[in-house]
Amino acid sequence: MTTPSNSAVPQGPPSEEEEDHDLLTYGVAEDRLREEILLEKSRLSAAERSGDDTTISQERVAALEAAFKRHREARDSAFNEKQFFGDQFEAGREAP
């Protein structure tokens, strides 16, 4: 974490962890969900081969796939600025 600007400690550039707080684009979020689904399916396969309980992994795969579907639907739907930001929104102007 970066120290406050009024601190006697010299400021350094933000760490990679701090820079990762930006909003994700739909493409990046989709990629991360897809990777996590593949990883969890791999864990599920390994658990099935070893005879371990697969209930939690199956539920996680289902939840991740549902999240991926919701994400896709949100990405593909028309974005309504007034609905999202409120009635005070006008294209090209920021809300007060």
C-alpha positions as CSV (number, residue, x, y, z in Angstrom):
1,M,0.0,0.0,0.0
2,T,1.3,3.5,-0.8
3,T,2.0,5.8,2.1
4,P,0.0,9.0,2.5
5,S,1.4,12.0,0.6
6,N,2.0,13.9,3.9
7,S,4.2,11.0,5.2
8,A,7.9,11.4,5.7
9,V,8.4,8.1,3.9
10,P,9.2,8.6,0.2
11,Q,6.4,7.7,-2.2
12,G,7.0,4.9,-4.6
13,P,5.1,3.8,-7.7
14,P,1.9,1.8,-6.9
15,S,2.4,-1.9,-6.6
16,E,1.0,-4.3,-9.1
17,E,-1.6,-5.3,-6.5
18,E,-2.7,-1.7,-6.0
19,E,-3.0,-1.1,-9.8
20,D,-5.3,-4.2,-10.1
21,H,-8.3,-2.3,-8.5
22,D,-9.4,-0.8,-11.8
23,L,-12.7,-1.9,-13.3
24,L,-12.4,-4.9,-15.5
25,T,-13.5,-4.7,-19.1
26,Y,-16.0,-7.2,-20.3
27,G,-13.3,-9.0,-22.2
28,V,-10.9,-9.3,-19.3
29,A,-13.7,-10.4,-16.9
30,E,-14.9,-13.0,-19.5
31,D,-11.3,-14.3,-19.9
32,R,-10.9,-14.6,-16.1
33,L,-14.2,-16.4,-15.7
34,R,-13.4,-18.8,-18.6
35,E,-10.0,-19.6,-17.0
36,E,-11.6,-20.2,-13.6
37,I,-14.2,-22.5,-15.1
38,L,-11.5,-24.6,-16.9
39,L,-9.4,-24.7,-13.7
40,E,-12.4,-25.9,-11.6
41,K,-13.4,-28.5,-14.2
42,S,-9.8,-29.8,-14.0
43,R,-10.1,-30.0,-10.2
44,L,-13.5,-31.8,-10.6
45,S,-12.0,-34.3,-13.1
46,A,-9.1,-35.0,-10.7
47,A,-11.5,-35.5,-7.8
48,E,-13.7,-37.9,-9.8
49,R,-10.6,-39.9,-10.8
50,S,-9.5,-40.2,-7.2
51,G,-12.9,-41.0,-5.9
52,D,-13.1,-37.8,-3.7
53,D,-16.3,-36.0,-3.0
54,T,-17.1,-33.8,-6.0
55,T,-20.2,-31.9,-4.6
56,I,-18.4,-28.7,-3.8
57,S,-16.5,-28.6,-7.1
58,Q,-19.7,-29.4,-9.1
59,E,-21.5,-26.5,-7.3
60,R,-18.6,-24.2,-8.0
61,V,-18.6,-25.1,-11.7
62,A,-22.3,-24.5,-11.9
63,A,-22.0,-21.1,-10.1
64,L,-19.1,-20.0,-12.4
65,E,-21.0,-21.0,-15.5
66,A,-24.1,-19.1,-14.3
67,A,-21.9,-16.1,-13.6
68,F,-20.4,-16.4,-17.1
69,K,-23.9,-16.6,-18.6
70,R,-25.0,-13.5,-16.6
71,H,-21.9,-11.6,-17.7
72,R,-22.5,-12.5,-21.4
73,E,-26.1,-11.3,-21.2
74,A,-25.1,-8.1,-19.5
75,R,-22.3,-7.5,-22.1
76,D,-24.7,-8.2,-25.0
77,S,-27.6,-6.1,-23.7
78,A,-28.1,-2.5,-24.7
79,F,-26.6,-0.2,-22.0
80,N,-29.1,2.5,-20.9
81,E,-27.2,5.4,-19.3
82,K,-30.3,7.0,-17.8
83,Q,-31.4,3.8,-16.2
84,F,-27.8,3.1,-14.9
85,F,-26.9,6.6,-13.7
86,G,-30.3,8.0,-13.0
87,D,-32.6,10.5,-14.7
88,Q,-30.2,13.4,-14.2
89,F,-27.8,11.8,-16.7
90,E,-27.4,13.5,-20.1
91,A,-25.0,12.1,-22.7
92,G,-21.7,13.9,-22.5
93,R,-22.4,15.5,-19.1
94,E,-21.5,14.1,-15.7
95,A,-24.1,13.8,-12.9
96,P,-23.7,16.3,-10.1
